């Protein structure tokens, strides 16, 4: 498959419209997935959506911040790969699926242990080749995973594809707190506060909800909750140790990274072209338009450009292997 450079519909050339319209208006029709609850090594669980048709090729899809496996961009990508002959697994991070997880931890941008659990589970099911696809936070997890594993990456993983990735988490946190992103950050914080309240009911001694409403931005949330909860000294330590930009040199499989130039969430530091260019296995593309997890197109197949480009990249990787 080949893809042309991304050309957005005329009304979706702006950064915010190209981000918001697909999230709000797209409802890709697809089959109902099969649900599975996967145990984790620490006596917790992950909730999985399977789209199976008996193939040996599997695409594993990782969603974005406060997303889930049923978001339109996930379902759209799942449908695209399924129609091309892949089985598909879309997974939910801890606390993002239908059921609140058991352990006091939740999820974060560097939680590659859970992605590894999913990958190993897929390999045990008999899948011979895996394509990893991640969006935004899920893209950071995906890139960090393949980069930190280096030569220890399971041999079944054929390629990684990451869309709209905050490769520098500190810079991305600063960017989303700017006035032009006020609506997005407020929405994320509202959802995160609710999640903390739910976890407080499980673990009142661990989840301190005093002054929770006074947290005004994602940095403050990460500094108070995300970082310390997951073994980091605070937000700065968390960002420094989990930013996927640091793991790009370790990537040993063909990898596609696509960050639109008009992504409202991503500052200049999230376009490390020189770092990516130093690794011949990385293809880093920066189309002028697309917004954040947007890339809408109008066609008879209902495919977004992100789906077309992902299919083309995966097909090329598998063809080169053959």
BADOLO-374342 format. One line per 8 residues: number of its first residue (from 0); their letters; for each residue x, y, z of C-alpha. Coordinates in steps of 0.2 Angstrom, whole numbers, m for minus. Each point is the difference from the previous one (the first is absolute). Example, Ala and Ser with C-alpha at 12.3 -4.5 7.8 and 13.67 -1.06 7.14 Angstrom:
! residues 2
0> AS> 62 m22 39 | 6 17 m3 $
***
This chain:
! residues 322
0> XXXXXXXX> 0 0 0 | 6 18 m3 | m6 16 8 | 0 17 m7 | 6 15 11 | m14 5 12 | m12 13 m7 | m14 5 13 $
8> XXXXXXXX> m18 5 m5 | 0 18 m2 | m10 4 16 | 12 m11 10 | 17 9 m3 | 0 9 16 | 9 m9 15 | m15 0 12 $
16> XXXXXXXX> m14 m4 m13 | 11 m15 m6 | 2 m6 17 | m18 3 7 | m11 m5 m15 | 6 m18 m2 | m1 m3 19 | m18 6 1 $
24> XXXXXXXX> m8 m4 m16 | 8 m16 m6 | m9 m16 4 | 8 m14 m10 | m12 m15 m2 | 9 m16 4 | m3 m17 8 | m2 m3 19 $
32> XXXXXXXX> 16 m5 7 | 3 m15 12 | 4 5 18 | 14 m8 10 | 7 4 17 | 19 m3 0 | 8 m3 17 | 16 9 4 $
40> XXXXXXXX> 15 m6 9 | m4 11 15 | m18 m6 3 | m9 13 m10 | m7 m1 m17 | m1 8 m18 | m16 0 m10 | 1 m4 m18 $
48> XXXXXXXX> m10 1 m16 | 3 m13 m13 | m5 0 m18 | 4 m18 m6 | m1 m8 m17 | 13 m14 3 | 15 8 m8 | 18 m1 6 $
56> XXXXXXXX> 3 19 m2 | m5 11 14 | m1 19 3 | 1 6 18 | m8 17 2 | 4 12 15 | m11 14 4 | 4 18 6 $
64> XXXXXXXX> m2 9 16 | m17 m3 9 | m5 m10 m16 | m6 m18 m1 | m1 m14 m13 | m17 6 m7 | 6 18 m5 | m4 4 m18 $
72> XXXXXXXX> 19 1 m5 | 3 m17 8 | m15 m8 m8 | 4 8 m17 | 18 m7 0 | m7 m17 6 | m12 m1 m14 | 13 5 m13 $
80> XXXXXXXX> 12 m14 5 | m14 m13 2 | m6 3 m18 | 18 m2 m6 | 1 m18 8 | 7 4 17 | m7 m5 17 | m1 15 12 $
88> XXXXXXXX> 2 2 18 | m4 17 8 | 4 1 18 | m5 11 15 | 13 7 12 | m3 m3 19 | m16 9 5 | m5 5 m18 $
96> XXXXXXXX> m10 m15 m4 | m18 m4 6 | 6 m6 17 | 11 10 12 | 16 m10 3 | 5 m8 17 | 18 7 4 | 3 17 6 $
104> XXXXXXXX> 10 4 m16 | m8 7 m15 | 8 3 m17 | 13 13 m7 | 10 4 m15 | 14 m12 3 | m10 m15 6 | 8 m12 m12 $
112> XXXXXXXX> m1 m15 12 | m19 m1 m4 | 3 1 m19 | 13 m14 2 | m13 m10 10 | m12 2 m15 | 13 m4 m13 | 5 m16 9 $
120> XXXXXXXX> m18 m5 2 | m2 2 m19 | 15 m10 m4 | m7 m14 11 | m15 0 m10 | 10 m5 m15 | 2 16 m10 | 16 0 m10 $
128> XXXXXXXX> 1 19 m5 | m5 15 10 | m3 18 m5 | 0 12 14 | m10 16 m2 | m1 14 13 | m9 17 1 | 7 14 9 $
136> XXXXXXXX> 4 m6 18 | m2 m18 m7 | 12 5 m14 | 13 5 14 | m3 m16 9 | 2 m10 m17 | 17 9 m5 | 7 m1 18 $
144> XXXXXXXX> m4 m19 0 | 8 m4 m16 | 15 12 4 | 3 m6 17 | m1 m19 m5 | 13 2 m14 | 6 m17 m5 | m11 m8 14 $
152> XXXXXXXX> m16 5 m9 | m10 m15 m3 | 4 m6 m18 | m19 m1 m5 | 0 19 1 | 2 5 m19 | m3 19 1 | m6 15 11 $
160> XXXXXXXX> m11 14 m6 | m3 16 11 | m11 14 m3 | m1 18 8 | 14 m4 12 | 6 11 15 | 17 m7 m2 | 6 13 13 $
168> XXXXXXXX> m12 m1 14 | 6 15 10 | m2 11 m16 | m17 m7 m4 | m6 3 18 | 5 18 m2 | m8 2 m17 | m17 m8 5 $
176> XXXXXXXX> m1 13 15 | 1 15 m12 | m16 10 m2 | m4 m7 m18 | m1 m17 8 | m11 5 15 | m15 m10 m5 | 10 m16 m3 $
184> XXXXXXXX> 9 1 16 | m16 3 10 | m8 m15 m8 | 15 m11 4 | 1 7 18 | m19 m3 3 | 2 m18 m5 | 16 m3 10 $
192> XXXXXXXX> m8 8 16 | m15 m12 m1 | 12 m15 m2 | 10 6 16 | m16 1 10 | m5 m18 m6 | 17 m6 6 | m1 9 16 $
200> XXXXXXXX> m15 m11 4 | 11 m15 m2 | 15 7 8 | m4 15 11 | 17 m1 8 | 10 1 m16 | m11 12 m11 | m1 17 10 $
208> XXXXXXXX> m14 10 m8 | 3 15 11 | 1 16 m11 | m3 m11 m16 | m10 14 m8 | 14 12 2 | 11 m10 m13 | m1 12 m15 $
216> XXXXXXXX> 11 m9 m13 | 7 m17 m5 | 17 4 7 | m7 2 17 | m10 m16 m1 | 15 m10 m6 | 10 8 14 | m12 m5 13 $
224> XXXXXXXX> m7 m16 m6 | 7 m8 m16 | 18 2 5 | 0 m6 18 | m13 m13 m3 | 11 m9 m13 | 17 1 9 | 6 17 m7 $
232> XXXXXXXX> 6 15 11 | m13 11 m8 | m5 7 m17 | 17 5 m6 | 8 m17 4 | m15 m9 m8 | 2 11 m16 | 19 m2 m1 $
240> XXXXXXXX> m1 m19 2 | m15 m4 m11 | 2 12 m15 | 1 m12 m15 | 13 12 m9 | 13 m7 11 | m4 m18 m6 | 0 3 m19 $
248> XXXXXXXX> 19 m5 m2 | m5 m17 8 | m13 m4 m13 | 4 m16 m10 | m16 m2 m10 | m7 10 m14 | m9 14 8 | m12 14 m7 $
256> XXXXXXXX> m3 16 10 | m12 13 m7 | m2 17 9 | m10 13 m9 | 8 17 m1 | m16 8 6 | m3 m11 15 | m6 11 14 $
264> XXXXXXXX> 8 m11 13 | 17 m1 m6 | 14 12 1 | 16 1 m10 | 9 m13 12 | m12 m13 m5 | 7 0 m18 | 18 m7 3 $
272> XXXXXXXX> 4 m2 m18 | 18 m2 2 | m1 m13 14 | m12 m10 m11 | 10 2 m16 | 15 m8 9 | m9 m16 1 | m3 m7 m17 $
280> XXXXXXXX> m14 m11 6 | m11 16 4 | m11 9 m12 | m5 17 7 | m13 9 m10 | m7 17 4 | m15 5 m11 | m5 18 0 $
288> XXXXXXXX> m18 m5 6 | m9 m13 10 | m1 8 17 | 1 m12 15 | m6 m18 m4 | m10 8 m15 | 5 m3 m18 | m18 m1 m6 $
296> XXXXXXXX> m3 m4 m18 | m16 m2 m11 | m1 m16 m10 | m11 m15 m4 | 9 m11 12 | m2 10 15 | 19 0 3 | 9 14 8 $
304> XXXXXXXX> 18 4 m7 | 8 m6 16 | m8 m17 m3 | 5 0 m18 | 18 5 4 | 1 m13 14 | m6 m14 m11 | 13 5 m14 $
312> XXXXXXXX> 14 0 13 | m5 m17 7 | m2 m8 m17 | 17 7 m5 | 9 m7 15 | m8 m17 m2 | 4 0 m19 | 18 4 4 $
320> XX> 1 m14 12 | m7 m12 m13 $
***
